[in-house]
Amino acid sequence: MNTSLDTSFVDNVRSLIIQAQKSVIKQVNSVMIVTYFELGKQIVEQEQKGNIHANYGSFIIAELSKKLSEEFGKGYSKRNLELIRKFYITFKNAKSLISQSLTWTHYIHLMRIEDKDERNYYLTEAENNNWSVRALERQINSATYHRLLIAKTNANDLIKTDSEILNPLETLKDPYILEFLNLQEGPNYSESELEQAIIDRLEHFLLELGKGFTFVGRQVRFTFEEEHFRVDLVFYNRLLRCFVLIDLKIGKLKHQDLGQMQMYVNYYDRFEKTEDELPTIGIILCKDKKDAMVEITLPKDNTQIFASKYLLYLPKEEELKRIIQG
């Protein structure tokens, strides 16, 4: 008699328990966020009752922390109550607050952003894309919001719903920060190594690319008039409803690179895309580019070919400002 349990049966039971655990975590998180919001509200309202005393707010938090910590533990330290108070003040007018996908740690990171438009952008993107805390932190640290402004879009227009068709200029950014690739700065790596590093960390790269990207393939071959050509990386963007082709260059961008990408884009437009899809977009990721050369090589009304710099490390704030402004 075989006494071992069927593997599929065990897997089904494990899956049931894991889903139950996830559901409980979501419920606990949702209740905690609601509770913290209400607690912050009560602290602020109590402060307003005694606003004639300059140090009354600090007194309330210190005394409340002492009493709550005695009964409920470390979760109600003076520092945490200060964050809870700030949580209410920061988000009391927000359209969207309670989200099962966002944790208290998410909100702590969001509260550090002073600009309301920037904070709302990250809040919306984190909710819509189910960003982990690490993903949210990386997007903030790599200044995704500010780099999107390089495309000269209005900050209020950056928050889009999935159903809207985005303009490529609103979706693509410059520069791309690829610090997660762990490649040393300098000419010591090849284009194939850069490509492999991107593939190895594809999830992070998709996050860096932006919203709506799905991976199609690497070194995708097509044949035209008995000649073979390969596109380094091919993606599809479901919001733009088009193919996005990426060519990698570790050196300075040349006009021949732009001509090659133009040919790739033309091929996809004529032989790969369907009638209901929008024109193909080509992105050349390069270490260095000269905007004047790009402008003179491409047509004036170009909306399909983009040359974007990539950086292997996060620049300092002053350098990032120079990149954005220049």
Secondary structure per residue as TSV (DSSP state, phi and psi in degrees):
chain	resnum	aa	ss	phi	psi
A	1	M	-	360.0	128.8
A	2	N	-	-83.9	113.9
A	3	T	-	-97.1	-1.4
A	4	S	S	-76.7	145.4
A	5	L	-	-78.5	146.3
A	6	D	-	-64.2	132.0
A	7	T	H	-60.3	-41.8
A	8	S	H	-64.8	-34.6
A	9	F	H	-64.2	-45.8
A	10	V	H	-63.0	-42.9
A	11	D	H	-62.0	-40.3
A	12	N	H	-64.1	-41.8
A	13	V	H	-65.3	-43.3
A	14	R	H	-60.8	-43.9
A	15	S	H	-61.4	-40.1
A	16	L	H	-62.5	-44.2
A	17	I	H	-67.4	-42.8
A	18	I	H	-62.2	-43.1
A	19	Q	H	-63.6	-38.5
A	20	A	H	-64.2	-41.9
A	21	Q	H	-62.5	-43.7
A	22	K	H	-62.1	-39.9
A	23	S	H	-64.8	-41.3
A	24	V	H	-64.7	-42.7
A	25	I	H	-60.5	-43.3
A	26	K	H	-62.1	-42.8
A	27	Q	H	-66.0	-43.4
A	28	V	H	-62.3	-43.7
A	29	N	H	-62.2	-44.2
A	30	S	H	-62.2	-44.4
A	31	V	H	-64.4	-40.6
A	32	M	H	-63.5	-43.2
A	33	I	H	-63.9	-43.4
A	34	V	H	-62.3	-42.9
A	35	T	H	-64.4	-44.5
A	36	Y	H	-63.0	-39.1
A	37	F	H	-63.0	-45.4
A	38	E	H	-68.2	-37.7
A	39	L	H	-63.9	-43.2
A	40	G	H	-61.2	-39.9
A	41	K	H	-61.5	-44.3
A	42	Q	H	-66.8	-36.3
A	43	I	H	-63.6	-46.9
A	44	V	H	-62.7	-43.4
A	45	E	H	-65.0	-36.3
A	46	Q	H	-67.8	-37.6
A	47	E	H	-62.8	-41.2
A	48	Q	H	-65.8	-28.2
A	49	K	H	-66.9	-32.3
A	50	G	T	-113.6	37.2
A	51	N	T	-70.8	-4.8
A	52	I	T	-75.2	-15.7
A	53	H	S	-100.0	122.0
A	54	A	T	-62.4	-36.7
A	55	N	T	-103.0	18.6
A	56	Y	H	-66.6	-38.3
A	57	G	H	-62.4	-43.1
A	58	S	H	-64.9	-38.1
A	59	F	H	-63.1	-44.3
A	60	I	H	-58.3	-50.0
A	61	I	H	-64.7	-41.8
A	62	A	H	-63.7	-47.1
A	63	E	H	-69.1	-41.0
A	64	L	H	-64.3	-40.8
A	65	S	H	-60.7	-42.7
A	66	K	H	-61.5	-45.1
A	67	K	H	-71.6	-43.0
A	68	L	H	-69.8	-37.3
A	69	S	H	-65.2	-34.7
A	70	E	H	-63.1	-34.2
A	71	E	H	-97.9	-36.4
A	72	F	H	-115.1	-6.3
A	73	G	-	99.4	-164.1
A	74	K	G	-69.8	-16.2
A	75	G	G	-64.4	-10.6
A	76	Y	G	-120.5	44.2
A	77	S	-	-66.8	165.3
A	78	K	H	-58.3	-42.8
A	79	R	H	-62.0	-43.2
A	80	N	H	-68.8	-36.4
A	81	L	H	-67.1	-34.8
A	82	E	H	-63.1	-39.8
A	83	L	H	-66.7	-39.6
A	84	I	H	-64.0	-41.1
A	85	R	H	-62.2	-45.4
A	86	K	H	-63.9	-35.3
A	87	F	H	-57.8	-47.9
A	88	Y	H	-64.9	-45.9
A	89	I	H	-62.6	-38.7
A	90	T	H	-72.1	-40.1
A	91	F	H	-112.6	11.6
A	92	K	T	-65.9	-24.3
A	93	N	T	-106.8	8.0
A	94	A	-	-73.1	141.4
A	95	K	S	-69.3	-35.4
A	96	S	-	-121.9	125.5
A	97	L	-	-128.1	-60.2
A	98	I	-	-80.6	119.3
A	99	S	-	-139.7	128.1
A	100	Q	T	-67.3	-17.4
A	101	S	T	-89.4	-13.6
A	102	L	-	-106.7	134.9
A	103	T	-	-102.1	175.0
A	104	W	H	-58.7	-36.8
A	105	T	H	-65.5	-37.3
A	106	H	H	-55.0	-49.2
A	107	Y	H	-67.1	-31.7
A	108	I	H	-61.6	-44.0
A	109	H	H	-64.8	-41.1
A	110	L	H	-66.4	-34.9
A	111	M	H	-67.2	-18.7
A	112	R	T	-75.8	-12.3
A	113	I	-	-89.9	117.5
A	114	E	-	-78.0	-38.6
A	115	D	-	-71.6	124.9
A	116	K	H	-65.5	-42.8
A	117	D	H	-62.9	-42.4
A	118	E	H	-65.0	-43.5
A	119	R	H	-63.8	-42.7
A	120	N	H	-65.2	-33.6
A	121	Y	H	-61.4	-51.8
A	122	Y	H	-66.3	-35.5
A	123	L	H	-61.4	-48.2
A	124	T	H	-65.2	-44.9
A	125	E	H	-65.6	-39.3
A	126	A	H	-63.5	-40.0
A	127	E	H	-68.9	-49.2
A	128	N	H	-67.1	-30.9
A	129	N	H	-109.1	6.2
A	130	N	T	52.4	47.2
A	131	W	-	-65.5	138.6
A	132	S	-	-71.8	170.8
A	133	V	H	-61.1	-41.7
A	134	R	H	-64.7	-38.4
A	135	A	H	-65.5	-43.5
A	136	L	H	-62.3	-44.8
A	137	E	H	-61.8	-40.4
A	138	R	H	-68.6	-38.8
A	139	Q	H	-64.3	-39.8
A	140	I	H	-67.9	-46.3
A	141	N	H	-65.4	-31.0
A	142	S	T	-90.6	10.2
A	143	A	T	56.3	44.3
A	144	T	H	-56.6	-44.5
A	145	Y	H	-59.4	-48.1
A	146	H	H	-68.8	-33.4
A	147	R	H	-71.5	-27.2
A	148	L	H	-66.7	-27.6
A	149	L	G	-68.8	-17.4
A	150	I	G	-60.1	-31.1
A	151	A	G	-72.7	5.1
A	152	K	-	60.6	41.8
A	153	T	-	-98.7	155.3
A	154	N	-	-73.1	137.2
A	155	A	G	-56.8	-34.8
A	156	N	G	-71.4	-18.8
A	157	D	G	-88.3	-4.9
A	158	L	S	-74.8	-24.2
A	159	I	-	-86.2	105.6
A	160	K	-	-117.1	155.6
A	161	T	-	-93.6	158.8
A	162	D	T	-60.3	-26.3
A	163	S	T	-77.9	-14.9
A	164	E	S	-81.8	144.7
A	165	I	-	-88.1	120.4
A	166	L	-	-88.5	151.2
A	167	N	-	-78.4	137.0
A	168	P	H	-52.2	-36.9
A	169	L	H	-64.3	-25.9
A	170	E	H	-83.9	-17.1
A	171	T	H	-98.2	-37.7
A	172	L	-	-87.9	150.8
A	173	K	-	-136.4	170.8
A	174	D	S	-155.0	126.2
A	175	P	S	-89.0	171.1
A	176	Y	E	-97.0	130.3
A	177	I	E	-99.3	111.7
A	178	L	-	-110.8	41.5
A	179	E	G	-65.1	-19.7
A	180	F	G	-74.5	-7.4
A	181	L	G	-78.4	-16.6
A	182	N	-	59.5	32.7
A	183	L	-	-95.5	139.2
A	184	Q	-	-72.0	140.8
A	185	E	S	-65.7	134.8
A	186	G	S	130.3	179.5
A	187	P	T	-87.7	25.8
A	188	N	T	-91.6	1.2
A	189	Y	S	-122.2	153.7
A	190	S	-	-100.2	170.6
A	191	E	H	-64.0	-35.0
A	192	S	H	-67.0	-36.2
A	193	E	H	-68.8	-39.0
A	194	L	H	-62.2	-44.1
A	195	E	H	-61.6	-44.6
A	196	Q	H	-64.7	-39.3
A	197	A	H	-63.3	-38.6
A	198	I	H	-65.3	-44.1
A	199	I	H	-62.8	-40.6
A	200	D	H	-63.8	-27.0
A	201	R	T	-123.5	47.0
A	202	L	H	-60.7	-38.2
A	203	E	H	-60.4	-42.8
A	204	H	H	-67.4	-38.3
A	205	F	H	-65.9	-40.6
A	206	L	H	-60.5	-38.4
A	207	L	H	-64.9	-38.9
A	208	E	H	-69.3	-36.7
A	209	L	H	-61.3	-41.1
A	210	G	-	128.2	-157.6
A	211	K	T	-86.8	138.6
A	212	G	T	87.0	5.8
A	213	F	E	-86.2	136.8
A	214	T	E	-127.5	146.4
A	215	F	E	-85.4	132.8
A	216	V	E	-102.9	-50.0
A	217	G	E	177.6	168.0
A	218	R	E	-115.8	150.2
A	219	Q	E	47.3	48.9
A	220	V	E	-74.5	121.0
A	221	R	E	-94.1	141.2
A	222	F	E	-138.5	153.1
A	223	T	E	-118.5	131.5
A	224	F	E	-138.3	122.7
A	225	E	T	49.1	48.9
A	226	E	T	66.2	13.1
A	227	E	E	-110.4	142.0
A	228	H	E	-101.2	137.4
A	229	F	E	-131.0	151.5
A	230	R	E	-131.5	129.8
A	231	V	E	-93.8	128.5
A	232	D	E	-54.1	-55.9
A	233	L	E	-138.3	134.2
A	234	V	E	-121.2	128.6
A	235	F	E	-124.8	168.1
A	236	Y	E	-130.5	135.8
A	237	N	E	-109.4	115.5
A	238	R	T	-73.7	-20.2
A	239	L	T	-81.1	-42.3
A	240	L	T	-79.2	-18.1
A	241	R	T	57.8	52.6
A	242	C	E	-156.4	161.0
A	243	F	E	-72.7	146.6
A	244	V	E	-127.0	115.7
A	245	L	E	-100.8	136.3
A	246	I	E	-125.6	128.6
A	247	D	E	-114.9	137.7
A	248	L	E	-105.5	132.6
A	249	K	E	-133.2	122.6
A	250	I	E	-86.8	-13.8
A	251	G	E	-106.4	-160.0
A	252	K	E	-74.1	140.7
A	253	L	-	-68.9	134.2
A	254	K	-	-115.3	159.2
A	255	H	H	-65.6	-26.4
A	256	Q	H	-64.4	-31.9
A	257	D	H	-65.1	-39.4
A	258	L	H	-67.5	-40.0
A	259	G	H	-64.0	-39.8
A	260	Q	H	-63.6	-44.0
A	261	M	H	-65.8	-35.9
A	262	Q	H	-60.2	-39.3
A	263	M	H	-66.5	-41.6
A	264	Y	H	-59.3	-46.9
A	265	V	H	-63.0	-43.7
A	266	N	H	-60.7	-41.3
A	267	Y	H	-62.6	-47.3
A	268	Y	H	-64.4	-37.6
A	269	D	H	-64.2	-36.0
A	270	R	H	-92.4	-24.2
A	271	F	H	-125.0	-13.9
A	272	E	T	-114.7	-43.0
A	273	K	S	-74.6	149.9
A	274	T	-	-91.2	171.1
A	275	E	T	-63.9	-31.5
A	276	D	T	-86.6	-2.3
A	277	E	S	-93.6	156.3
A	278	L	-	-87.7	163.7
A	279	P	-	-55.4	145.5
A	280	T	-	-65.0	145.7
A	281	I	E	-111.4	136.2
A	282	G	E	-116.1	130.2
A	283	I	E	-121.7	126.7
A	284	I	E	-103.6	114.1
A	285	L	E	-90.6	119.2
A	286	C	E	-136.4	159.4
A	287	K	E	-75.2	-29.3
A	288	D	E	-149.8	142.7
A	289	K	-	-148.5	153.6
A	290	K	-	-115.0	115.9
A	291	D	H	-59.1	-35.8
A	292	A	H	-63.0	-41.0
A	293	M	H	-66.7	-39.1
A	294	V	H	-62.8	-44.6
A	295	E	H	-66.0	-39.3
A	296	I	H	-76.5	-24.2
A	297	T	H	-81.3	-39.2
A	298	L	S	-92.0	155.4
A	299	P	-	-61.8	155.3
A	300	K	T	-61.1	-37.0
A	301	D	T	-94.1	24.9
A	302	N	-	-61.5	128.2
A	303	T	-	-132.0	13.3
A	304	Q	S	-122.2	-27.6
A	305	I	E	-109.8	127.5
A	306	F	E	-131.6	135.9
A	307	A	E	-109.0	120.7
A	308	S	E	-125.7	139.2
A	309	K	E	-78.9	149.2
A	310	Y	E	-120.9	146.1
A	311	L	E	-121.5	139.4
A	312	L	S	-91.6	4.0
A	313	Y	S	-149.3	156.6
A	314	L	-	-77.7	119.4
A	315	P	-	-68.4	159.0
A	316	K	-	-66.8	160.6
A	317	E	H	-56.3	-40.1
A	318	E	H	-64.8	-40.6
A	319	E	H	-68.5	-39.0
A	320	L	H	-63.6	-39.3
A	321	K	H	-62.7	-39.5
A	322	R	H	-65.4	-40.5
A	323	I	H	-63.1	-43.7
A	324	I	H	-67.1	-44.0
A	325	Q	H	-78.7	-23.8
A	326	G	-	-99.5	360.0
